[in-house]
Amino acid sequence: MQTSLETPEPQEKRPLSLATVAIAAVAVLAVGGSIWFLLAPMPGQNALQPTATVNLRMQPAEQEYTKRIQIGNIALSRAENFLHQEVTLISGEVFNSGAESVSGLRLTADFSDSMNQVVLRESRAVLGSPEVPLAPGERRAFEISFEHVPSSWNMEQPAIRVSYLQLPSHK
């Protein structure tokens, strides 16, 4: 019988079998493939689009034209995605009251806390992917989803504004 002060007898090392190596390789590939699938962007989707706020420059005429874009019929809702996570949805309409088509449009939503401090600011393109121009006088519905809204959000409608637009004549 072995006591706690005695060293154990060396055990005979068996070589790894081919089946063990194959199973380990398949497991590593499955884990790697799963991680890639979860983190890789969908085809045609910009990898930074969902979470990054893009700082795009507008020409002075485009900055002035932002006043002609009206945002209305805003509605908030909550839903559950396929991973059983709660998602906050903002739906609404954009209306081009100007005389030019808009070839690119991004809206920024500012979520605030109870002290009116911004706890989340995100910008999203709302004219589709690829973007379909918004003609003069046209009204178009949009929906933006947010997966990770901080718990400090005051649950009030976020401030939504035009943060970027592009006019075809100014490309």
C-alpha positions in Angstrom: 0.0 0.0 0.0 1.2 3.5 -0.9 1.5 6.1 1.8 1.4 9.9 1.2 5.2 10.2 1.5 6.1 7.6 -1.1 6.4 8.5 -4.7 4.1 6.7 -7.1 5.5 4.1 -9.4 5.9 5.3 -12.9 3.2 4.1 -15.1 3.8 2.8 -18.6 3.1 5.5 -21.3 0.9 4.3 -24.0 1.1 5.9 -27.4 -1.9 7.9 -28.6 -4.1 5.9 -30.9 -5.0 7.2 -34.4 -8.7 7.3 -33.4 -7.9 9.6 -30.4 -5.9 12.0 -32.5 -8.7 12.1 -35.2 -11.4 12.7 -32.6 -9.4 15.6 -31.0 -8.8 17.1 -34.5 -12.5 17.0 -35.3 -13.4 18.6 -32.0 -10.9 21.4 -32.5 -12.2 22.1 -36.0 -15.8 22.0 -34.8 -15.1 24.6 -32.0 -13.1 26.8 -34.4 -15.8 26.6 -37.1 -18.5 27.5 -34.5 -16.5 30.6 -33.3 -15.9 31.7 -36.9 -19.6 31.3 -37.7 -20.7 33.4 -34.7 -18.2 36.2 -35.3 -18.0 36.4 -39.1 -20.2 39.0 -40.8 -22.9 37.9 -43.1 -22.3 38.2 -46.8 -22.9 41.8 -47.9 -22.8 43.1 -44.3 -20.1 45.4 -43.1 -18.3 43.9 -40.1 -18.4 47.2 -38.2 -22.0 48.2 -39.1 -23.9 46.9 -36.1 -21.8 48.3 -33.4 -19.5 51.1 -34.6 -20.4 54.7 -35.0 -19.0 55.8 -38.3 -17.7 59.3 -38.5 -18.4 60.3 -42.1 -17.9 63.8 -43.5 -20.7 65.7 -45.3 -20.3 68.5 -47.7 -21.9 71.8 -46.5 -24.8 71.3 -49.0 -25.4 67.8 -47.5 -25.3 69.2 -44.0 -27.9 71.8 -45.0 -30.1 69.1 -46.7 -30.4 67.1 -43.4 -33.1 69.6 -42.4 -35.2 68.3 -45.3 -35.2 64.7 -43.9 -38.0 64.1 -41.5 -38.1 61.2 -39.1 -41.5 60.2 -37.8 -43.9 57.4 -36.6 -41.2 56.2 -34.2 -42.2 53.1 -32.2 -40.1 51.1 -29.7 -40.6 47.4 -29.1 -38.7 44.5 -27.5 -38.3 41.0 -29.0 -36.2 37.9 -28.5 -33.7 36.8 -31.1 -32.8 33.3 -32.1 -30.2 33.1 -29.3 -33.0 34.0 -26.8 -31.5 37.4 -26.1 -33.7 40.5 -25.7 -33.4 42.9 -28.6 -34.7 46.5 -28.6 -36.3 47.6 -31.9 -36.8 51.1 -33.2 -39.1 51.3 -36.2 -40.2 54.5 -38.0 -40.3 56.3 -41.3 -38.0 58.8 -43.0 -39.4 61.3 -45.4 -37.5 63.3 -48.0 -39.2 66.7 -48.1 -36.5 68.2 -50.3 -36.0 68.4 -54.1 -33.1 66.0 -54.4 -32.6 62.2 -54.1 -30.7 61.0 -51.1 -28.3 58.1 -52.0 -27.0 57.4 -48.5 -28.6 58.0 -45.1 -27.5 57.1 -41.6 -29.5 57.7 -38.4 -28.0 58.0 -34.9 -29.9 56.9 -31.8 -28.9 58.2 -28.4 -30.2 56.2 -25.5 -30.1 58.1 -22.2 -30.2 57.2 -18.5 -32.3 58.8 -15.7 -29.9 61.8 -15.6 -30.2 62.4 -19.3 -26.7 61.2 -19.9 -26.1 59.2 -23.1 -25.4 55.6 -22.3 -25.5 54.2 -25.8 -25.0 56.0 -29.2 -25.2 54.0 -32.4 -25.5 55.0 -36.1 -27.1 52.8 -38.7 -27.7 53.0 -42.4 -31.5 52.9 -43.1 -31.8 52.8 -46.9 -31.2 49.1 -47.3 -28.2 47.1 -48.3 -27.3 48.0 -51.0 -28.7 51.4 -50.4 -31.7 52.3 -52.6 -31.9 56.1 -53.1 -34.7 58.0 -51.3 -36.5 60.1 -54.0 -37.9 63.6 -53.4 -41.2 63.3 -51.6 -40.7 59.6 -50.8 -41.5 58.1 -47.4 -39.7 54.9 -46.4 -40.1 52.7 -43.3 -37.0 51.5 -41.4 -36.3 49.2 -38.5 -33.1 49.2 -36.4 -32.3 46.5 -33.8 -30.1 46.9 -30.7 -28.9 43.8 -28.9 -27.0 45.3 -26.1 -28.8 48.3 -24.6 -27.3 49.1 -21.1 -29.5 48.4 -18.2 -29.1 52.0 -17.1 -31.2 53.1 -20.1 -34.3 55.1 -18.8 -36.6 53.1 -21.1 -37.7 56.3 -22.9 -37.6 56.8 -26.6 -34.0 57.5 -27.7 -33.2 60.8 -29.5 -32.9 60.0 -33.2 -31.2 62.3 -35.7 -29.7 62.3 -39.2 -26.0 61.8 -38.7 -25.0 61.4 -42.3 -26.6 61.7 -45.7 -25.2 61.7 -49.2 -26.6 63.4 -52.2 -25.8 61.9 -55.6 -24.7 65.3 -57.0 -22.0 65.5 -54.3 -20.3 62.1 -54.5 
